[in-house]
């Protein structure tokens, strides 16, 4: 493992499990704030006065999926609305048909959002009139080649890269001593 070598190291992690991250000399851990991405999606839909909300997560559960879902559902519920979450026990098109309309749907990432668009077309649901779909990652190829085009929240990859560069510089200048930094979603 890289941790066994005593070289400067910047870790970028999606997890927020206390005590999981090494606090050692020459190691700085940056934590991605995926909950903020979920809250951003909720805020986007709430500002447009939606009252029906849904979440479609990853086919295989992951930490970033759980964090994005939590951020989205917490923010929507705080505003006084329930959230329907896709459990994968029925075909996606059938589940979409069961949603109240108009509905604001947040998908864990752009590829999943694109699959939602395909299932909505199969189910005869008009996007965005009956179902507004929002993804995460702002993948230009996936978003622009979808029909209709896909709206997406950009991640903070660029600012994360700069934060990693600053952290590495601090290690090299001997100012960082095993810190954990929670990055912020700036959108």
Order of alpha helices (4+ residues) and beta strands (2+ residues): beta-beta-alpha-beta-alpha-beta-alpha-beta-alpha-beta-alpha-beta-alpha-beta
